[in-house]
Amino acid sequence: MTPETLTLLPLWYVAFLLSLTCHEAGHAFAAYRGGDETAYLGGQVSLNPLPHIRREMFGTVVVPLLSFVLYSSQGVSWMLGWASAPYDPYWEDRHPRRAAFMAAAGPLANLALAAVAFAVLKIGLLQGLWLSPEITAIDRLVAPAGPGGELVEGAGRFFSILFSLNLILMAFNLLPVPPLDGASILAGLFPPARRLRDTMRSSPMAALIGLLIAWKLFPLIFSLFRPLFRLL
């Protein structure tokens, strides 16, 4: 990694961990409010990342850092990983609509984070803290407009990462393909969709195929957010 890329690593990891934590805490809080205390008893109705890290150490620490290094070797700043919140499947059977809201709560948390980051970036741009360069990298949506030091530049890059990353997490997770949240939302609202989701979720190969389909569809879905970047 170049020295510049190395300085981006803590910004990326903090933004990534915050995004995952809020996503899973959203699932856990919605389940708790709906009557399922499984995640609450596991300490995951919390914005403290430690309970989420303890549950998925590999997906929240090892894979994100390793993927950042691997992508950086290709000249790209990016990070992959995952987390999870437990729930009671019997509760889901009894309250499918509450379970659908639980599934939607994670992407909604990402939407909230993206909205906060958008507001901060827009205010900073209007106040002259940053300038809008050509969008050539996801972590360079803003550049320092003048004297302000590394702190101002770092803040701009952090909120740029947070904005883009949470748009991506929200859009990707809303795709109606098991094992993503969009499939669970449909399953809670439409019984036939639930039978299809359960069939696919019980087969690792079917779940893998679902993820591959989502991966292929995602660029088309994310292109719908391009007006937001122009608005910013």
C-alpha positions in Angstrom: 0.0 0.0 0.0 1.1 3.5 -0.7 1.4 6.0 2.3 -1.7 7.8 1.0 -3.7 4.6 1.0 -2.4 3.6 4.4 -3.8 6.9 5.8 -7.2 6.0 4.4 -7.3 2.7 6.2 -8.5 4.0 9.6 -11.1 6.3 7.9 -12.4 3.3 6.0 -12.5 1.0 8.9 -14.2 3.4 11.3 -16.9 4.2 8.6 -17.3 0.5 7.8 -17.6 -0.6 11.4 -20.0 2.2 12.2 -22.2 1.3 9.2 -22.2 -2.4 10.1 -23.0 -1.7 13.8 -25.9 0.6 13.0 -27.3 -1.8 10.5 -27.3 -4.8 12.9 -28.4 -2.6 15.9 -31.3 -1.5 13.7 -32.3 -5.1 13.2 -31.9 -5.9 16.9 -33.8 -2.9 18.1 -36.7 -3.5 15.7 -36.9 -7.2 16.8 -36.8 -6.1 20.4 -39.6 -3.6 19.9 -41.6 -6.3 18.1 -41.3 -8.7 21.0 -38.2 -10.8 20.2 -35.5 -10.3 22.9 -32.9 -12.7 21.4 -30.6 -10.0 20.1 -31.3 -7.7 23.1 -30.1 -10.4 25.5 -27.0 -10.8 23.4 -26.2 -7.1 23.9 -26.8 -6.1 20.2 -29.4 -3.5 20.8 -26.5 -1.1 21.0 -24.3 1.2 19.0 -21.3 -0.2 20.8 -19.5 -2.2 18.1 -18.0 -4.7 20.6 -21.0 -7.1 20.9 -21.2 -7.2 17.1 -17.5 -7.8 16.8 -17.6 -10.6 19.3 -20.4 -12.3 17.4 -18.7 -12.0 14.0 -15.0 -11.4 14.6 -14.1 -12.8 11.1 -16.6 -10.7 9.2 -16.0 -7.4 11.2 -12.3 -7.4 11.6 -10.3 -10.0 9.6 -12.2 -9.8 6.2 -12.6 -6.0 6.1 -8.9 -5.3 6.8 -7.7 -8.1 4.4 -10.1 -7.0 1.7 -8.8 -3.4 2.0 -5.2 -4.6 1.5 -6.2 -6.7 -1.5 -8.2 -4.0 -3.2 -5.5 -1.5 -2.5 -3.0 -3.6 -4.4 -5.3 -3.1 -7.4 -5.4 0.7 -6.9 -8.9 0.7 -5.4 -10.0 1.7 -1.9 -12.7 -0.6 -0.8 -13.7 -2.9 2.1 -15.9 -6.0 2.4 -17.3 -7.7 5.5 -20.4 -8.7 7.4 -22.1 -8.9 10.7 -25.3 -10.5 12.0 -28.0 -10.2 14.7 -29.7 -13.3 16.0 -33.5 -13.7 16.1 -36.1 -16.3 17.1 -37.5 -18.1 14.0 -40.6 -19.1 16.0 -41.2 -15.4 16.7 -40.9 -14.8 12.9 -43.5 -17.5 12.3 -45.9 -15.9 14.7 -45.3 -12.3 13.6 -44.3 -12.2 9.9 -45.0 -8.5 9.5 -42.9 -7.6 12.5 -40.2 -9.7 11.1 -40.5 -7.8 7.8 -40.0 -4.6 9.7 -37.0 -6.1 11.5 -35.5 -6.9 8.1 -36.1 -3.4 6.8 -34.6 -1.7 9.9 -31.0 -2.5 8.9 -31.2 -0.8 5.5 -33.2 2.1 7.1 -30.3 2.6 9.5 -27.9 2.8 6.6 -30.2 5.3 4.9 -30.2 7.5 8.0 -26.3 7.4 8.1 -26.2 8.3 4.4 -28.6 11.2 5.0 -26.4 12.5 7.9 -23.3 12.3 5.8 -25.0 14.0 2.9 -26.1 16.9 5.1 -22.6 17.3 6.5 -20.9 17.2 3.1 -23.5 19.6 1.6 -23.0 22.1 4.4 -19.3 21.8 4.2 -19.4 22.4 0.4 -21.7 25.4 0.8 -19.4 26.9 3.5 -16.3 26.5 1.4 -14.6 23.8 3.5 -14.3 21.5 0.5 -14.5 21.6 -3.3 -16.2 19.1 -5.5 -13.7 17.4 -7.8 -14.4 15.0 -10.6 -15.8 11.8 -9.0 -12.9 9.4 -9.7 -12.9 7.5 -6.4 -15.4 6.7 -3.8 -13.3 8.2 -1.0 -12.6 11.5 -2.9 -16.0 13.0 -3.4 -14.6 16.2 -1.6 -11.3 17.9 -1.5 -10.1 20.7 0.8 -11.0 24.1 -0.5 -8.1 25.9 1.1 -6.1 26.1 4.4 -7.6 23.8 6.9 -5.1 21.1 7.5 -5.3 17.4 7.4 -8.2 17.3 9.8 -10.5 19.1 7.4 -9.4 16.9 4.5 -9.8 13.7 6.7 -13.3 14.8 7.7 -14.3 15.3 4.1 -13.0 11.9 3.1 -14.6 10.2 6.1 -18.1 11.6 5.4 -17.6 10.8 1.6 -16.9 7.2 2.5 -19.8 7.1 5.0 -22.2 8.5 2.4 -21.3 6.2 -0.4 -20.8 3.1 1.7 -24.2 3.4 3.3 -26.0 4.0 0.0 -24.4 0.8 -1.3 -25.2 -1.2 1.9 -28.8 0.0 1.8 -29.3 -0.7 -1.9 -27.5 -4.1 -1.9 -29.4 -5.4 1.1 -32.8 -4.3 -0.3 -32.4 -6.6 -3.3 -35.1 -9.2 -3.0 -32.7 -12.2 -3.2 -32.0 -14.6 -0.3 -30.1 -14.3 2.0 -30.4 -10.4 1.7 -32.8 -8.3 3.8 -35.0 -7.6 0.8 -36.0 -11.2 0.6 -36.9 -11.3 4.2 -39.0 -8.1 3.8 -41.0 -9.7 1.0 -41.2 -13.0 3.0 -42.9 -11.2 5.9 -45.4 -9.5 3.7 -46.2 -12.2 1.1 -46.4 -15.9 2.2 -45.5 -17.3 -1.2 -42.3 -15.3 -1.1 -41.5 -16.7 2.3 -41.8 -20.2 1.1 -39.3 -19.4 -1.8 -37.0 -17.7 0.6 -37.0 -20.5 3.1 -36.3 -23.0 0.3 -33.4 -21.1 -1.0 -32.0 -20.3 2.5 -32.0 -24.0 3.4 -29.7 -24.7 0.5 -26.2 -23.2 0.6 -25.9 -23.5 -3.2 -29.2 -21.7 -3.7 -28.1 -18.9 -1.3 -24.8 -18.6 -3.3 -26.7 -18.3 -6.5 -28.9 -15.6 -5.0 -25.8 -13.6 -4.0 -24.4 -13.9 -7.5 -27.6 -12.7 -9.0 -27.7 -9.8 -6.5 -24.1 -9.0 -7.4 -25.0 -8.8 -11.1 -28.1 -6.7 -10.5 -26.4 -4.3 -8.1 -24.7 -1.9 -10.6 -28.1 -1.3 -12.3 -29.8 -0.6 -8.9 -27.0 1.7 -7.7 -27.1 3.7 -10.9 -30.4 5.1 -9.6 -28.5 7.0 -6.9 -26.4 9.0 -9.4 -28.7 12.0 -9.2 -27.8 12.2 -5.5 -24.1 12.6 -6.3 -24.9 15.3 -8.8 -27.1 17.0 -6.2 -24.2 16.9 -3.7 
